[in-house]
Amino acid sequence: MAGAVAEAMAVAVAMAVAVAVVVMMVVVVVVVMVVVVIVVVVVMVVVVDVAMAVALVVVVVVASVVVVGVFVAVAPAVVVALLMAVVVVVVHIKLTVLYNAFRFK
């Protein structure tokens, strides 16, 4: 019984961590975007050169697409890695429970 409870708790914790990591990644991406946009707006206000402003906007858009692309590519890998960790923990708990059951017979 204790093994099942520990197992359920381990799975719940790992799931929570996986969700938290993805949420944190999203937050980081959003914060980076906001900071970049603010910097670009400030620079555009200071530098009134239109060509420069347009170039900055293009760079920001490209950078944003790259950042989002990397995030989308990395997030599933992180979640899969965490789920694999859950599986390892669960299997370890199962083996420990089985070992103890046989040892104390």
PyMOL commands that set and color helices and strands:
alter all, ss='L'
color gray80, all
select helices_A, chain A and resi 2-46+50-103
alter helices_A, ss='H'
color red, helices_A
deselect
rebuild
show_as cartoon
